[in-house]
């Protein structure tokens, strides 16, 4: 069995050297769907606790959930998980993610030990996978050794956090996440040679954008489920849908599906580090979309009131602002960065949305939602015109 695994993994590395293009597998697509549960739980928890404590909890918990998806997705990008025992392991991870999602509502309260235990179990699997890769794939041994060591150190901290009380528990989470997140860029910047790899992580990022946008669409649907379809409610719902569509348009109009693959193929340290800026900035895109979706739902539900509460405006306007900043950094870090004029307009749009967190208190929810939709439609219209020239450069 071990001989067969080694032969298969070595064959996969050889295929990586030969093939010039890869796409997400059916298992990877199935795996991504499970994270809908975790993302939905984060969104629902924020919606039910739409105050400053709820916003803080959302921000804190979004990072480990996002990072868990990153780790398993990138492992699948490096090594094949479509074969034998590895497929069963990934299916087990999917079930573990569902369990983890159920601990999210109380993860920073009485259920923090349960969250830590579920997260630790999933972290132990990724450590085991990298150890197995270190043992069986000599071509990437230096890389997988670094990952195994750093992830093992962070795993010890996660295990300790289960038995230690807050706030020490939360401090250990932060330290463990810092070790895990910083490991990648440090490793790729310092190892002697980067293993040959044909990456499809850009496609995985795009697919995950679709997943979180799906959560935003669900939020719009939830918002309209109990409305009476009066004029204000209808206009607010329509503006919310247009906003979600605009977020999709802005991401995919200038999307580059070969950023990480080009960086790995070039073997240049600067390009590799730039690809990490590209990859890590996606957390702002993901979190911004989910927060904006919750804000849209709140605006629709409050369409017949005089104003949207400050916390709801922060989630709605701040979420869109965060998305625009994150998206701009993501596409700036690509080998062909977006033009400065597009970057500048997005920053102005982000500032305008953020200003509406305060000034939006003078507007009815329908007016606020409509103004946000107008800002995004303006960006979409201008970028659609310019992207034709940009793509042909």
C-alpha positions in Angstrom: 0.0 0.0 0.0 2.8 2.5 0.9 4.6 1.6 -2.3 1.5 2.3 -4.3 1.0 5.6 -2.5 4.6 6.6 -3.1 4.4 5.6 -6.8 1.1 7.6 -7.2 2.4 10.8 -5.6 5.6 10.7 -7.5 3.7 10.2 -10.7 1.5 13.2 -9.8 4.6 15.3 -9.3 5.9 14.2 -12.7 2.5 15.2 -14.2 2.8 18.6 -12.6 6.1 19.1 -14.4 4.5 18.2 -17.7 1.1 19.7 -17.7 0.5 23.4 -18.3 -3.0 23.7 -17.0 -5.1 22.3 -14.2 -8.7 22.8 -13.0 -10.7 22.2 -9.9 -11.7 18.6 -9.5 -15.2 17.4 -8.6 -14.0 16.6 -5.0 -12.6 20.1 -4.6 -15.9 21.6 -5.8 -17.7 19.3 -3.3 -15.3 20.3 -0.6 -15.9 24.0 -1.2 -19.6 23.5 -0.8 -19.2 22.3 2.8 -17.7 25.7 3.7 -21.0 27.2 2.7 -22.2 25.8 6.1 -19.4 27.6 8.0 -19.8 30.8 6.1 -23.6 30.8 6.6 -23.1 30.2 10.3 -20.8 33.2 10.5 -23.3 35.3 8.6 -26.3 34.2 10.6 -24.5 34.8 13.9 -23.6 38.3 12.8 -27.2 39.0 11.7 -28.5 37.8 15.1 -25.9 39.8 17.0 -25.7 43.0 14.9 -23.8 45.1 17.4 -20.2 45.9 18.1 -19.5 42.7 19.9 -21.1 40.7 17.1 -19.0 42.5 14.5 -15.8 41.9 16.4 -16.7 38.2 16.8 -17.4 37.9 13.1 -14.0 39.4 12.3 -12.1 37.2 14.7 -13.8 34.0 13.7 -13.7 34.6 10.0 -9.9 34.3 9.9 -9.5 30.8 11.2 -12.4 29.5 9.0 -10.9 31.2 6.0 -7.4 29.8 6.9 -8.7 26.3 7.2 -10.1 26.5 3.7 -6.8 27.9 2.5 -4.7 25.1 4.0 -6.7 22.2 2.7 -7.2 23.9 -0.7 -3.5 24.6 -1.1 -2.6 21.0 -0.1 -4.9 19.8 -2.8 -3.2 22.2 -5.1 0.2 20.7 -4.3 -0.7 17.0 -4.1 -3.5 14.9 -5.5 -6.4 14.1 -3.1 -8.6 12.3 -5.7 -7.0 8.9 -5.0 -7.7 6.2 -2.4 -7.3 7.0 1.2 -6.8 10.7 0.5 -10.3 11.0 -0.9 -11.7 9.4 2.3 -9.6 11.8 4.4 -11.0 14.8 2.6 -14.5 13.6 3.1 -13.8 13.2 6.8 -12.5 16.8 6.8 -15.8 17.9 5.2 -17.7 16.3 8.1 -15.4 17.9 10.6 -16.0 21.3 9.0 -19.7 20.8 9.5 -19.1 20.0 13.2 -16.9 23.1 13.5 -19.6 25.3 12.0 -22.0 24.3 14.7 -19.6 25.6 17.4 -19.3 29.0 15.8 -22.2 30.8 17.6 -20.6 30.2 21.0 -17.0 30.1 19.9 -15.9 33.2 21.8 -18.1 32.4 24.8 -19.0 29.2 26.7 -18.4 27.1 23.6 -14.8 28.2 23.0 -13.3 24.9 24.1 -15.6 23.0 21.7 -14.5 25.3 18.8 -10.9 24.8 19.8 -11.3 21.0 19.9 -13.0 20.8 16.5 -10.4 23.1 15.0 -7.6 21.1 16.5 -8.9 17.9 15.1 -8.9 19.4 11.6 -5.4 21.0 12.1 -4.1 17.5 13.1 -5.2 16.2 9.8 -3.4 18.8 7.8 -0.2 18.1 9.8 -0.6 14.4 9.1 -1.0 15.1 5.4 2.1 17.2 5.1 4.1 14.6 7.1 2.9 12.0 4.7 3.9 14.2 1.8 7.3 14.8 3.4 7.8 11.1 3.7 6.7 10.1 0.2 7.6 12.9 -2.1 11.3 13.7 -2.2 10.9 16.4 -4.7 9.2 18.7 -2.2 10.8 17.4 1.0 12.3 20.8 2.0 9.0 22.5 1.5 6.9 19.9 3.3 9.4 19.7 6.2 8.9 23.4 6.9 5.2 23.1 6.7 5.1 20.0 8.9 7.3 21.6 11.6 5.5 25.0 11.8 2.1 23.4 11.7 3.0 21.0 14.4 4.2 23.8 16.6 0.8 25.6 16.1 -1.0 22.4 16.7 0.5 22.1 20.1 -0.8 25.6 20.9 -4.3 24.6 19.7 -4.2 21.5 21.9 -3.1 23.6 24.9 -5.9 26.1 24.2 -8.5 23.4 24.8 -7.6 23.0 28.4 -6.5 26.5 29.3 -9.1 29.1 30.2 -9.9 32.4 28.4 -8.3 34.8 27.8 -5.2 32.6 27.5 -7.1 30.3 25.2 -7.7 33.2 22.7 -4.1 34.4 22.9 -2.9 30.9 22.0 -5.3 30.9 19.0 -3.8 34.2 17.8 -0.2 33.0 18.2 -1.0 29.7 16.4 -2.7 31.4 13.5 0.2 33.8 13.2 2.6 30.9 12.9 0.4 29.1 10.3 -0.3 32.2 8.2 3.3 33.5 8.2 4.8 30.1 7.4 4.0 30.1 3.7 5.6 33.4 2.6 8.6 32.8 4.9 9.1 29.3 3.6 8.9 30.2 -0.1 11.2 33.2 0.5 13.9 31.1 2.1 13.9 27.6 0.7 16.7 26.8 -1.7 14.5 25.6 -4.5 10.8 25.9 -5.1 9.2 22.6 -6.2 7.7 22.5 -9.7 4.0 22.9 -9.4 1.2 23.7 -11.8 -1.3 25.6 -9.6 -5.0 26.2 -10.0 -5.5 28.2 -6.8 -6.6 31.3 -8.8 -9.6 29.3 -9.9 -10.3 28.1 -6.4 -10.3 31.7 -5.2 -12.8 32.6 -7.9 -15.0 29.6 -7.0 -14.9 30.6 -3.3 -16.0 34.2 -4.3 -19.0 32.6 -6.0 -19.7 30.7 -2.7 -19.7 33.8 -0.5 -21.6 35.7 -3.2 -24.2 32.9 -2.9 -24.5 33.7 0.8 -25.1 37.4 -0.1 -27.9 36.3 -2.5 -29.4 34.1 0.2 -29.3 37.2 2.5 -31.3 39.2 -0.1 -33.7 36.3 -0.3 -34.1 36.1 3.4 -34.6 39.8 3.6 -37.5 39.7 1.2 -39.1 36.6 2.6 -41.4 38.5 5.0 -41.8 41.9 3.3 -45.1 43.3 2.0 -43.5 44.5 -1.3 -44.3 48.1 -0.7 -42.4 50.6 -2.8 -39.6 51.3 -0.3 -39.2 47.6 0.4 -39.1 46.7 -3.3 -36.6 49.4 -4.2 -34.4 48.4 -1.3 -34.4 44.7 -2.3 -33.7 45.6 -5.9 -30.8 47.8 -4.9 -29.5 45.0 -2.7 -29.6 42.5 -5.6 -27.9 45.0 -7.9 -25.2 45.5 -5.2 -24.5 41.8 -5.1 -24.4 41.5 -8.9 -21.9 44.5 -9.0 -19.6 42.8 -6.5 -19.5 39.7 -8.8 -19.0 41.9 -11.9 -16.1 43.9 -10.4 -14.2 40.7 -9.3 -14.5 38.8 -12.5 -14.2 41.6 -15.0 -10.5 42.0 -14.3 -9.8 38.5 -12.9 -6.5 36.8 -13.7 -6.6 33.0 -13.5 -2.8 32.4 -13.6 -1.3 34.6 -10.9 -0.1 32.0 -8.5 0.8 29.5 -11.3 3.0 32.2 -13.0 4.7 33.0 -9.7 5.5 29.3 -9.1 6.7 28.8 -12.6 8.9 31.8 -12.6 10.7 30.8 -9.4 11.3 34.4 -8.6 11.1 35.3 -4.9 9.5 38.7 -5.6 6.8 37.1 -7.7 6.2 34.5 -5.1 5.9 37.0 -2.3 3.6 39.1 -4.5 1.4 36.1 -5.1 1.0 35.8 -1.3 -0.2 39.4 -1.2 -2.7 38.3 -3.9 -3.8 35.2 -2.1 -4.0 36.6 1.5 -5.8 39.8 0.4 -8.7 37.6 -0.6 -9.7 37.3 3.0 -10.8 41.0 2.8 -12.8 40.2 -0.3 -14.5 37.2 1.3 -15.3 38.9 4.6 -16.4 42.1 2.8 -18.9 40.2 0.7 -20.4 38.2 3.6 -20.7 41.4 5.8 -22.3 43.3 2.9 -24.8 40.5 2.5 -25.8 40.7 6.1 -26.0 44.5 5.8 -28.3 44.2 2.7 -30.6 41.8 4.6 -30.8 44.3 7.5 -31.5 47.2 5.1 -34.3 45.3 3.5 -35.8 44.3 6.8 -35.6 48.0 8.0 -36.8 49.5 4.7 -39.9 51.1 6.3 -37.9 52.8 9.1 -36.4 56.2 9.3 -32.7 55.0 9.3 -30.5 52.0 9.5 -28.8 51.5 12.9 -25.1 52.4 13.1 -24.0 48.8 13.5 -26.0 47.7 10.5 -24.6 50.6 8.5 -21.1 49.6 9.5 -21.6 46.0 8.3 -23.3 47.2 5.0 -21.2 50.2 4.0 -18.0 48.9 5.8 -18.3 45.5 4.2 -18.5 47.0 0.7 -15.6 49.3 1.5 -13.6 46.4 2.7 -14.4 44.5 -0.4 -13.3 47.3 -2.7 -10.0 47.7 -0.8 -9.3 43.9 -0.8 -10.2 43.5 -4.5 -8.0 46.4 -5.5 -5.0 44.9 -3.6 -5.7 41.4 -5.1 -5.7 42.7 -8.6 -2.8 45.1 -8.1 -0.7 42.1 -7.0 -1.3 40.3 -10.3 1.5 40.1 -12.9 -0.6 42.5 -15.0 -1.9 44.9 -12.3 -5.0 46.9 -12.8 -4.4 50.4 -14.1 -3.8 53.2 -11.6 -7.0 55.0 -12.6 -9.1 51.9 -11.8 -7.3 51.4 -8.5 -7.8 55.1 -7.6 -11.5 55.1 -8.5 -12.0 52.0 -6.3 -10.2 53.7 -3.4 -12.5 56.7 -3.8 -15.5 54.4 -3.9 -14.3 52.6 -0.8 -13.8 55.9 1.0 -17.3 57.1 -0.1 -18.9 53.8 1.2 -17.0 54.2 4.5 -18.1 57.8 4.9 -21.7 56.6 4.5 -21.3 54.6 7.8 -21.6 58.0 9.5 -23.6 60.1 7.0 -25.9 57.3 6.2 -27.7 58.0 9.5 -29.4 60.9 7.7 -30.7 58.7 5.0 -33.6 56.2 4.9 -32.5 52.6 4.3 -33.9 52.7 0.7 -31.9 55.8 0.0 -28.7 54.4 1.5 -29.1 51.2 -0.3 -29.8 53.0 -3.6 -26.8 55.3 -3.2 -24.5 52.3 -2.6 -25.9 50.6 -5.7 -25.2 53.7 -7.7 -21.6 53.9 -6.5 -21.0 50.3 -7.5 -22.9 50.6 -10.8 -20.7 53.6 -11.7 -17.5 51.6 -11.0 -18.8 48.6 -13.0 -19.7 50.8 -16.0 -16.4 52.6 -16.1 -14.4 49.4 -15.6 -16.4 47.6 -18.2 -15.4 50.2 -20.7 -11.7 50.3 -19.8 -11.3 46.5 -19.2 -11.5 45.9 -23.0 -8.3 47.9 -23.5 -6.8 46.5 -20.3 -7.3 42.9 -21.4 -5.9 43.5 -24.8 -2.6 45.0 -23.6 
